[in-house]
Amino acid sequence: MASISVAGRSTRTQWALIGILLVAFALYLYGLGAQGLWMDEVITVQRSNMSLPDMLDDLLETRNHVPLYFVLMYPWQMGGSSEFWVRFPSVMWAVLGIAVVGRLALDLRGARASVLASLLLALSPLYNWHAQDARMYTMVAFWVIAATWAFLRAWRRGGWGWWVLCGLSVLAAAYTHLLAPIVFVAQAFLVILQRRRNPRGFSRWFLVVLPAAVLYGVWLIVLANSGGFATAYTGWIPAPTLVDIPLTYYVLTVGATAGWQNALTYVPLVVVLALTVWLVASARRLKWFTRWALNLVGVGIVVMPLLVWLASLRQSIYVDRYFLPLVPLLAVWVAIGLDLLWEQRRTVAWIGLALLLVGDIWSLSNLHFAPRYRRDDWRGAAALIRDRAQPQDALLAYAYRPFQHYDIGDLEPVDAWSIMEDPSAYQERTSEVVEGKERLWLVLPLTVLNNHGFCEERDELAVYWIDENPYVQWLQSAYGLLEEHRFTGVHLMLLYVGESK
């Protein structure tokens, strides 16, 4: 009878996990192609359509990414460049990440923790956002959680298959995003401290991780010989302050679409902190290996933002989406905390879970249905220009890449940055652009540039670009404003330049 009962629970757990995976897959597919590509997604399409040698040359020229994601996207791009198609691989990496999280939590704590961890990750707003993003973030999150799971299995059970999987996952994560190895460096300190407890496991870990570190070092050496990490491509990232660290954990909990200025949206973060305190206080009730595995999970969650924050004191690289690999680790951490609480205070555990899910659902509803949280609408802006453009039009743009992807007819974008930087040349340089033209399209980006992706910044950007920008003010005084059009993240102005005022 006992075996039947255990088998029944196992079957229910399997069906629950399958159900969560199906719900996540449907959720990530919902509206996948509804929004146009934002700037970095356009770069993904452009880079993935290059030949492999040209792609590597471009990566070494820009010096801010590693190649694995783009190499894998190279054959995928042969199927097309629609928004749905180029984002679909991120959906699959995200779903695979949920499956691995479920298995990791199952190994560490059991069925309930497995279901909780899978559910929390599936509904994570930040994870949802990047599951619909044609970038490498859910892919690197998968490799980090896969490496962690494979390592813990190998450390506990042995077997070269798991060790090789661990080493390959570490290498894949490192070649998917430059900052991913920080998690493994943080975890390595705990592994080194346990070398006497499991010398054989330590030796094997060293043997599989060392080649991965060497191969990652090869890219760093090539990068250094090419001029080092590109400051020009990170200059848009604001230098973080101390308040940005708690805001990062807020975003890891409820995403950037919950409305960070609303105090109620911080309740899930308070729940996570309370569960962390409970988990630490109740750790003695866990088996030794589970405690140590949780330390391995927790050290990555804590150390990565801290080290990136410290590095950003010299050159800012502090952006929350770079921390997406921590979201699966956080889901495991919180799930085990809830599972422990469930055993002694079930009602409190239910309340905590409900508050977490309400926060997720609130943020997800904003992500999908609130216009202010949509991606920059370069597709809509390009369509309007294409439909309304006339033969005697010119186009000045502060962002040209989207118009290399989205058709704007026969117009050729002219970079506005060089003109704006020299007030003494406003008239001369602009006259060159509009010579022989009757109308001028001006494209102003309202792209969110803060560390956390809070779209509320767009209101401030609109003031900066439209009401206070000296060049924009000069254009409006020198020429007649015909029309203005606002898209999410993009502002268009159409001026009549046939005759100066």
Secondary structure as a PSIPRED ss2 file (coil, helix, strand):
# PSIPRED VFORMAT (PSIPRED V4.0)

   1 M C   1.000  0.000  0.000
   2 A H   0.000  1.000  0.000
   3 S H   0.000  1.000  0.000
   4 I H   0.000  1.000  0.000
   5 S H   0.000  1.000  0.000
   6 V H   0.000  1.000  0.000
   7 A H   0.000  1.000  0.000
   8 G H   0.000  1.000  0.000
   9 R H   0.000  1.000  0.000
  10 S H   0.000  1.000  0.000
  11 T H   0.000  1.000  0.000
  12 R H   0.000  1.000  0.000
  13 T H   0.000  1.000  0.000
  14 Q H   0.000  1.000  0.000
  15 W H   0.000  1.000  0.000
  16 A H   0.000  1.000  0.000
  17 L H   0.000  1.000  0.000
  18 I H   0.000  1.000  0.000
  19 G H   0.000  1.000  0.000
  20 I H   0.000  1.000  0.000
  21 L H   0.000  1.000  0.000
  22 L H   0.000  1.000  0.000
  23 V H   0.000  1.000  0.000
  24 A H   0.000  1.000  0.000
  25 F H   0.000  1.000  0.000
  26 A H   0.000  1.000  0.000
  27 L H   0.000  1.000  0.000
  28 Y H   0.000  1.000  0.000
  29 L H   0.000  1.000  0.000
  30 Y C   1.000  0.000  0.000
  31 G C   1.000  0.000  0.000
  32 L C   1.000  0.000  0.000
  33 G C   1.000  0.000  0.000
  34 A C   1.000  0.000  0.000
  35 Q C   1.000  0.000  0.000
  36 G C   1.000  0.000  0.000
  37 L C   1.000  0.000  0.000
  38 W C   1.000  0.000  0.000
  39 M H   0.000  1.000  0.000
  40 D H   0.000  1.000  0.000
  41 E H   0.000  1.000  0.000
  42 V H   0.000  1.000  0.000
  43 I H   0.000  1.000  0.000
  44 T H   0.000  1.000  0.000
  45 V H   0.000  1.000  0.000
  46 Q H   0.000  1.000  0.000
  47 R H   0.000  1.000  0.000
  48 S H   0.000  1.000  0.000
  49 N C   1.000  0.000  0.000
  50 M C   1.000  0.000  0.000
  51 S C   1.000  0.000  0.000
  52 L H   0.000  1.000  0.000
  53 P H   0.000  1.000  0.000
  54 D H   0.000  1.000  0.000
  55 M H   0.000  1.000  0.000
  56 L H   0.000  1.000  0.000
  57 D H   0.000  1.000  0.000
  58 D H   0.000  1.000  0.000
  59 L H   0.000  1.000  0.000
  60 L H   0.000  1.000  0.000
  61 E H   0.000  1.000  0.000
  62 T H   0.000  1.000  0.000
  63 R C   1.000  0.000  0.000
  64 N C   1.000  0.000  0.000
  65 H C   1.000  0.000  0.000
  66 V C   1.000  0.000  0.000
  67 P C   1.000  0.000  0.000
  68 L H   0.000  1.000  0.000
  69 Y H   0.000  1.000  0.000
  70 F H   0.000  1.000  0.000
  71 V H   0.000  1.000  0.000
  72 L H   0.000  1.000  0.000
  73 M H   0.000  1.000  0.000
  74 Y H   0.000  1.000  0.000
  75 P H   0.000  1.000  0.000
  76 W H   0.000  1.000  0.000
  77 Q H   0.000  1.000  0.000
  78 M H   0.000  1.000  0.000
  79 G H   0.000  1.000  0.000
  80 G C   1.000  0.000  0.000
  81 S C   1.000  0.000  0.000
  82 S C   1.000  0.000  0.000
  83 E H   0.000  1.000  0.000
  84 F H   0.000  1.000  0.000
  85 W H   0.000  1.000  0.000
  86 V H   0.000  1.000  0.000
  87 R H   0.000  1.000  0.000
  88 F H   0.000  1.000  0.000
  89 P H   0.000  1.000  0.000
  90 S H   0.000  1.000  0.000
  91 V H   0.000  1.000  0.000
  92 M H   0.000  1.000  0.000
  93 W H   0.000  1.000  0.000
  94 A H   0.000  1.000  0.000
  95 V H   0.000  1.000  0.000
  96 L H   0.000  1.000  0.000
  97 G H   0.000  1.000  0.000
  98 I H   0.000  1.000  0.000
  99 A H   0.000  1.000  0.000
 100 V H   0.000  1.000  0.000
 101 V H   0.000  1.000  0.000
 102 G H   0.000  1.000  0.000
 103 R H   0.000  1.000  0.000
 104 L H   0.000  1.000  0.000
 105 A H   0.000  1.000  0.000
 106 L H   0.000  1.000  0.000
 107 D H   0.000  1.000  0.000
 108 L H   0.000  1.000  0.000
 109 R C   1.000  0.000  0.000
 110 G C   1.000  0.000  0.000
 111 A H   0.000  1.000  0.000
 112 R H   0.000  1.000  0.000
 113 A H   0.000  1.000  0.000
 114 S H   0.000  1.000  0.000
 115 V H   0.000  1.000  0.000
 116 L H   0.000  1.000  0.000
 117 A H   0.000  1.000  0.000
 118 S H   0.000  1.000  0.000
 119 L H   0.000  1.000  0.000
 120 L H   0.000  1.000  0.000
 121 L H   0.000  1.000  0.000
 122 A H   0.000  1.000  0.000
 123 L C   1.000  0.000  0.000
 124 S C   1.000  0.000  0.000
 125 P H   0.000  1.000  0.000
 126 L H   0.000  1.000  0.000
 127 Y H   0.000  1.000  0.000
 128 N H   0.000  1.000  0.000
 129 W H   0.000  1.000  0.000
 130 H H   0.000  1.000  0.000
 131 A H   0.000  1.000  0.000
 132 Q C   1.000  0.000  0.000
 133 D C   1.000  0.000  0.000
 134 A C   1.000  0.000  0.000
 135 R C   1.000  0.000  0.000
 136 M C   1.000  0.000  0.000
 137 Y H   0.000  1.000  0.000
 138 T H   0.000  1.000  0.000
 139 M H   0.000  1.000  0.000
 140 V H   0.000  1.000  0.000
 141 A H   0.000  1.000  0.000
 142 F H   0.000  1.000  0.000
 143 W H   0.000  1.000  0.000
 144 V H   0.000  1.000  0.000
 145 I H   0.000  1.000  0.000
 146 A H   0.000  1.000  0.000
 147 A H   0.000  1.000  0.000
 148 T H   0.000  1.000  0.000
 149 W H   0.000  1.000  0.000
 150 A H   0.000  1.000  0.000
 151 F H   0.000  1.000  0.000
 152 L H   0.000  1.000  0.000
 153 R H   0.000  1.000  0.000
 154 A H   0.000  1.000  0.000
 155 W H   0.000  1.000  0.000
 156 R H   0.000  1.000  0.000
 157 R H   0.000  1.000  0.000
 158 G C   1.000  0.000  0.000
 159 G C   1.000  0.000  0.000
 160 W H   0.000  1.000  0.000
 161 G H   0.000  1.000  0.000
 162 W H   0.000  1.000  0.000
 163 W H   0.000  1.000  0.000
 164 V H   0.000  1.000  0.000
 165 L H   0.000  1.000  0.000
 166 C H   0.000  1.000  0.000
 167 G H   0.000  1.000  0.000
 168 L H   0.000  1.000  0.000
 169 S H   0.000  1.000  0.000
 170 V H   0.000  1.000  0.000
 171 L H   0.000  1.000  0.000
 172 A H   0.000  1.000  0.000
 173 A H   0.000  1.000  0.000
 174 A H   0.000  1.000  0.000
 175 Y C   1.000  0.000  0.000
 176 T C   1.000  0.000  0.000
 177 H C   1.000  0.000  0.000
 178 L C   1.000  0.000  0.000
 179 L C   1.000  0.000  0.000
 180 A C   1.000  0.000  0.000
 181 P H   0.000  1.000  0.000
 182 I H   0.000  1.000  0.000
 183 V H   0.000  1.000  0.000
 184 F H   0.000  1.000  0.000
 185 V H   0.000  1.000  0.000
 186 A H   0.000  1.000  0.000
 187 Q H   0.000  1.000  0.000
 188 A H   0.000  1.000  0.000
 189 F H   0.000  1.000  0.000
 190 L H   0.000  1.000  0.000
 191 V H   0.000  1.000  0.000
 192 I H   0.000  1.000  0.000
 193 L H   0.000  1.000  0.000
 194 Q C   1.000  0.000  0.000
 195 R C   1.000  0.000  0.000
 196 R C   1.000  0.000  0.000
 197 R C   1.000  0.000  0.000
 198 N C   1.000  0.000  0.000
 199 P H   0.000  1.000  0.000
 200 R H   0.000  1.000  0.000
 201 G H   0.000  1.000  0.000
 202 F H   0.000  1.000  0.000
 203 S H   0.000  1.000  0.000
 204 R H   0.000  1.000  0.000
 205 W H   0.000  1.000  0.000
 206 F H   0.000  1.000  0.000
 207 L H   0.000  1.000  0.000
 208 V H   0.000  1.000  0.000
 209 V H   0.000  1.000  0.000
 210 L H   0.000  1.000  0.000
 211 P H   0.000  1.000  0.000
 212 A H   0.000  1.000  0.000
 213 A H   0.000  1.000  0.000
 214 V H   0.000  1.000  0.000
 215 L H   0.000  1.000  0.000
 216 Y H   0.000  1.000  0.000
 217 G H   0.000  1.000  0.000
 218 V H   0.000  1.000  0.000
 219 W H   0.000  1.000  0.000
 220 L H   0.000  1.000  0.000
 221 I H   0.000  1.000  0.000
 222 V H   0.000  1.000  0.000
 223 L H   0.000  1.000  0.000
 224 A H   0.000  1.000  0.000
 225 N H   0.000  1.000  0.000
 226 S C   1.000  0.000  0.000
 227 G C   1.000  0.000  0.000
 228 G C   1.000  0.000  0.000
 229 F C   1.000  0.000  0.000
 230 A C   1.000  0.000  0.000
 231 T H   0.000  1.000  0.000
 232 A H   0.000  1.000  0.000
 233 Y H   0.000  1.000  0.000
 234 T C   1.000  0.000  0.000
 235 G C   1.000  0.000  0.000
 236 W C   1.000  0.000  0.000
 237 I C   1.000  0.000  0.000
 238 P C   1.000  0.000  0.000
 239 A C   1.000  0.000  0.000
 240 P C   1.000  0.000  0.000
 241 T C   1.000  0.000  0.000
 242 L C   1.000  0.000  0.000
 243 V C   1.000  0.000  0.000
 244 D H   0.000  1.000  0.000
 245 I H   0.000  1.000  0.000
 246 P H   0.000  1.000  0.000
 247 L H   0.000  1.000  0.000
 248 T H   0.000  1.000  0.000
 249 Y H   0.000  1.000  0.000
 250 Y H   0.000  1.000  0.000
 251 V H   0.000  1.000  0.000
 252 L H   0.000  1.000  0.000
 253 T H   0.000  1.000  0.000
 254 V H   0.000  1.000  0.000
 255 G C   1.000  0.000  0.000
 256 A C   1.000  0.000  0.000
 257 T C   1.000  0.000  0.000
 258 A C   1.000  0.000  0.000
 259 G C   1.000  0.000  0.000
 260 W C   1.000  0.000  0.000
 261 Q C   1.000  0.000  0.000
 262 N C   1.000  0.000  0.000
 263 A H   0.000  1.000  0.000
 264 L H   0.000  1.000  0.000
 265 T H   0.000  1.000  0.000
 266 Y H   0.000  1.000  0.000
 267 V H   0.000  1.000  0.000
 268 P H   0.000  1.000  0.000
 269 L H   0.000  1.000  0.000
 270 V H   0.000  1.000  0.000
 271 V H   0.000  1.000  0.000
 272 V H   0.000  1.000  0.000
 273 L H   0.000  1.000  0.000
 274 A H   0.000  1.000  0.000
 275 L H   0.000  1.000  0.000
 276 T H   0.000  1.000  0.000
 277 V H   0.000  1.000  0.000
 278 W H   0.000  1.000  0.000
 279 L H   0.000  1.000  0.000
 280 V H   0.000  1.000  0.000
 281 A H   0.000  1.000  0.000
 282 S C   1.000  0.000  0.000
 283 A H   0.000  1.000  0.000
 284 R H   0.000  1.000  0.000
 285 R H   0.000  1.000  0.000
 286 L C   1.000  0.000  0.000
 287 K C   1.000  0.000  0.000
 288 W H   0.000  1.000  0.000
 289 F H   0.000  1.000  0.000
 290 T H   0.000  1.000  0.000
 291 R H   0.000  1.000  0.000
 292 W H   0.000  1.000  0.000
 293 A H   0.000  1.000  0.000
 294 L H   0.000  1.000  0.000
 295 N H   0.000  1.000  0.000
 296 L H   0.000  1.000  0.000
 297 V H   0.000  1.000  0.000
 298 G H   0.000  1.000  0.000
 299 V H   0.000  1.000  0.000
 300 G H   0.000  1.000  0.000
 301 I H   0.000  1.000  0.000
 302 V H   0.000  1.000  0.000
 303 V H   0.000  1.000  0.000
 304 M H   0.000  1.000  0.000
 305 P H   0.000  1.000  0.000
 306 L H   0.000  1.000  0.000
 307 L H   0.000  1.000  0.000
 308 V H   0.000  1.000  0.000
 309 W H   0.000  1.000  0.000
 310 L H   0.000  1.000  0.000
 311 A H   0.000  1.000  0.000
 312 S C   1.000  0.000  0.000
 313 L C   1.000  0.000  0.000
 314 R C   1.000  0.000  0.000
 315 Q C   1.000  0.000  0.000
 316 S C   1.000  0.000  0.000
 317 I C   1.000  0.000  0.000
 318 Y C   1.000  0.000  0.000
 319 V C   1.000  0.000  0.000
 320 D H   0.000  1.000  0.000
 321 R H   0.000  1.000  0.000
 322 Y H   0.000  1.000  0.000
 323 F H   0.000  1.000  0.000
 324 L C   1.000  0.000  0.000
 325 P C   1.000  0.000  0.000
 326 L H   0.000  1.000  0.000
 327 V H   0.000  1.000  0.000
 328 P H   0.000  1.000  0.000
 329 L H   0.000  1.000  0.000
 330 L H   0.000  1.000  0.000
 331 A H   0.000  1.000  0.000
 332 V H   0.000  1.000  0.000
 333 W H   0.000  1.000  0.000
 334 V H   0.000  1.000  0.000
 335 A H   0.000  1.000  0.000
 336 I H   0.000  1.000  0.000
 337 G H   0.000  1.000  0.000
 338 L H   0.000  1.000  0.000
 339 D H   0.000  1.000  0.000
 340 L H   0.000  1.000  0.000
 341 L H   0.000  1.000  0.000
 342 W H   0.000  1.000  0.000
 343 E H   0.000  1.000  0.000
 344 Q H   0.000  1.000  0.000
 345 R C   1.000  0.000  0.000
 346 R H   0.000  1.000  0.000
 347 T H   0.000  1.000  0.000
 348 V H   0.000  1.000  0.000
 349 A H   0.000  1.000  0.000
 350 W H   0.000  1.000  0.000
 351 I H   0.000  1.000  0.000
 352 G H   0.000  1.000  0.000
 353 L H   0.000  1.000  0.000
 354 A H   0.000  1.000  0.000
 355 L H   0.000  1.000  0.000
 356 L H   0.000  1.000  0.000
 357 L H   0.000  1.000  0.000
 358 V H   0.000  1.000  0.000
 359 G H   0.000  1.000  0.000
 360 D H   0.000  1.000  0.000
 361 I H   0.000  1.000  0.000
 362 W H   0.000  1.000  0.000
 363 S H   0.000  1.000  0.000
 364 L H   0.000  1.000  0.000
 365 S H   0.000  1.000  0.000
 366 N H   0.000  1.000  0.000
 367 L H   0.000  1.000  0.000
 368 H H   0.000  1.000  0.000
 369 F H   0.000  1.000  0.000
 370 A C   1.000  0.000  0.000
 371 P H   0.000  1.000  0.000
 372 R H   0.000  1.000  0.000
 373 Y H   0.000  1.000  0.000
 374 R C   1.000  0.000  0.000
 375 R C   1.000  0.000  0.000
 376 D C   1.000  0.000  0.000
 377 D C   1.000  0.000  0.000
 378 W H   0.000  1.000  0.000
 379 R H   0.000  1.000  0.000
 380 G H   0.000  1.000  0.000
 381 A H   0.000  1.000  0.000
 382 A H   0.000  1.000  0.000
 383 A H   0.000  1.000  0.000
 384 L H   0.000  1.000  0.000
 385 I H   0.000  1.000  0.000
 386 R H   0.000  1.000  0.000
 387 D H   0.000  1.000  0.000
 388 R H   0.000  1.000  0.000
 389 A C   1.000  0.000  0.000
 390 Q C   1.000  0.000  0.000
 391 P C   1.000  0.000  0.000
 392 Q C   1.000  0.000  0.000
 393 D E   0.000  0.000  1.000
 394 A E   0.000  0.000  1.000
 395 L E   0.000  0.000  1.000
 396 L E   0.000  0.000  1.000
 397 A E   0.000  0.000  1.000
 398 Y C   1.000  0.000  0.000
 399 A C   1.000  0.000  0.000
 400 Y C   1.000  0.000  0.000
 401 R C   1.000  0.000  0.000
 402 P H   0.000  1.000  0.000
 403 F H   0.000  1.000  0.000
 404 Q H   0.000  1.000  0.000
 405 H H   0.000  1.000  0.000
 406 Y C   1.000  0.000  0.000
 407 D C   1.000  0.000  0.000
 408 I C   1.000  0.000  0.000
 409 G C   1.000  0.000  0.000
 410 D C   1.000  0.000  0.000
 411 L C   1.000  0.000  0.000
 412 E C   1.000  0.000  0.000
 413 P E   0.000  0.000  1.000
 414 V E   0.000  0.000  1.000
 415 D E   0.000  0.000  1.000
 416 A C   1.000  0.000  0.000
 417 W H   0.000  1.000  0.000
 418 S H   0.000  1.000  0.000
 419 I H   0.000  1.000  0.000
 420 M H   0.000  1.000  0.000
 421 E C   1.000  0.000  0.000
 422 D C   1.000  0.000  0.000
 423 P H   0.000  1.000  0.000
 424 S H   0.000  1.000  0.000
 425 A H   0.000  1.000  0.000
 426 Y H   0.000  1.000  0.000
 427 Q H   0.000  1.000  0.000
 428 E H   0.000  1.000  0.000
 429 R H   0.000  1.000  0.000
 430 T H   0.000  1.000  0.000
 431 S H   0.000  1.000  0.000
 432 E H   0.000  1.000  0.000
 433 V H   0.000  1.000  0.000
 434 V H   0.000  1.000  0.000
 435 E C   1.000  0.000  0.000
 436 G C   1.000  0.000  0.000
 437 K C   1.000  0.000  0.000
 438 E C   1.000  0.000  0.000
 439 R E   0.000  0.000  1.000
 440 L E   0.000  0.000  1.000
 441 W E   0.000  0.000  1.000
 442 L E   0.000  0.000  1.000
 443 V E   0.000  0.000  1.000
 444 L E   0.000  0.000  1.000
 445 P E   0.000  0.000  1.000
 446 L C   1.000  0.000  0.000
 447 T C   1.000  0.000  0.000
 448 V C   1.000  0.000  0.000
 449 L C   1.000  0.000  0.000
 450 N C   1.000  0.000  0.000
 451 N C   1.000  0.000  0.000
 452 H C   1.000  0.000  0.000
 453 G C   1.000  0.000  0.000
 454 F C   1.000  0.000  0.000
 455 C C   1.000  0.000  0.000
 456 E C   1.000  0.000  0.000
 457 E H   0.000  1.000  0.000
 458 R H   0.000  1.000  0.000
 459 D H   0.000  1.000  0.000
 460 E H   0.000  1.000  0.000
 461 L H   0.000  1.000  0.000
 462 A H   0.000  1.000  0.000
 463 V H   0.000  1.000  0.000
 464 Y H   0.000  1.000  0.000
 465 W H   0.000  1.000  0.000
 466 I H   0.000  1.000  0.000
 467 D H   0.000  1.000  0.000
 468 E H   0.000  1.000  0.000
 469 N C   1.000  0.000  0.000
 470 P H   0.000  1.000  0.000
 471 Y H   0.000  1.000  0.000
 472 V H   0.000  1.000  0.000
 473 Q H   0.000  1.000  0.000
 474 W H   0.000  1.000  0.000
 475 L H   0.000  1.000  0.000
 476 Q H   0.000  1.000  0.000
 477 S H   0.000  1.000  0.000
 478 A H   0.000  1.000  0.000
 479 Y C   1.000  0.000  0.000
 480 G E   0.000  0.000  1.000
 481 L E   0.000  0.000  1.000
 482 L E   0.000  0.000  1.000
 483 E E   0.000  0.000  1.000
 484 E E   0.000  0.000  1.000
 485 H E   0.000  0.000  1.000
 486 R E   0.000  0.000  1.000
 487 F E   0.000  0.000  1.000
 488 T C   1.000  0.000  0.000
 489 G C   1.000  0.000  0.000
 490 V E   0.000  0.000  1.000
 491 H E   0.000  0.000  1.000
 492 L E   0.000  0.000  1.000
 493 M E   0.000  0.000  1.000
 494 L E   0.000  0.000  1.000
 495 L E   0.000  0.000  1.000
 496 Y E   0.000  0.000  1.000
 497 V C   1.000  0.000  0.000
 498 G C   1.000  0.000  0.000
 499 E C   1.000  0.000  0.000
 500 S C   1.000  0.000  0.000
 501 K C   1.000  0.000  0.000
